[in-house]
Amino acid sequence: MKKDKLHIHWYPGHIAKAERQLKEKLSLVDVVIEVRDARLPLSSSYTDIKKLLGEKPRLLLLNKADLVDKDELKKWVQYLKESTKCSVIITDAKGAKDLAQVVKLAVELAEPKVQALMAKGLLRRAARAMVVGMPNVGKSSVINKLTKSSKTKIGAKAGVTRQQQWVRINPKLDLLDTPGIIPTKQDDQLQAVKLAFVSSVSENAYSPELVAQALLDLLNNGKYSQQVKDYYKTEVLTLSAIAESRNWLLKADSLDTERTAKYVLKDFRDGRLGKFILDDLNLSEDNNCSAE
């Protein structure tokens, strides 16, 4: 595969619209719960998220943790805590045991804003939070788990647009029930390709064959190489070799690499290839949670 042929095609108009909608929602809340995909602890975050979120305090959730190596994830949690100065919580689609901690920390992070309002003579109100993240990192599942125990819709608020709906999680926290979508940017193709691996990019923006081969190349160059080769029962990690191993042929007896690509991506996304983290722990991050 010629890597220079692989390019994720973006639509700047959609990005601008997503940014505008996100900023409108940000103006309504005191604290942000940022959800990332645990398979991409860095790549599933906005490059300059501190600038995007402004002075909003931020809590990091590494979601889909059931799809990654637990020992590696522990290293990432420590790294992100140190590099961003944020609290970091691990979560996944299967359990909700960490959600009480999410609520507790969200309330604590919002308290300075609530106190500032009270200092102006206003009555104490519940903290207001929203869940943000790139597409398909699990924002809606986090919202659903947070609101599962409390279906109390409190609707429009005084001074808050009526288009937004809120759910009272407990007397101290209100949650905006629609997620804020952080748009992906078009200036980092390596990040874009990694996001395509985990379905954070629309399939209309790329060729599945090129992206699947890029995934195989990445896995082949790391410690997961033999594990993936064993799974596909092949000595080399190419779409052609896997198609041949599976005997996936077209009518003309040529190898069906298109079908193979779709299965490779699905195998990875469903965790059948193994539990992987695809970012490099040696990369640095300076998008601190608190405003300077």
Secondary structure, DSSP 8 states (H G I E B T S, - for coil): --GGG------HHHHHHHHHHHHHHHTT-SEEEEEEETT-TTTTS-TTHHHHHTT--EEEEEE-GGGS-HHHHHHHHHHHHHHH---EEE--SS--TTHHHHHHHHHHHHHHHHHHHHHTT-----EEEEEEESTTSSHHHHHHHHHTT---B----TTS-TT--EEEEETTEEEESS-EE----SS-HHHHHHHHHTT-S-GGGS-HHHHHHHHHHHHHTSTTHHHHHHHHT-SS--HHHHHHHHT-B-TTS-B-HHHHHHHHHHHHHTT-S-----S-TTS-----SS--
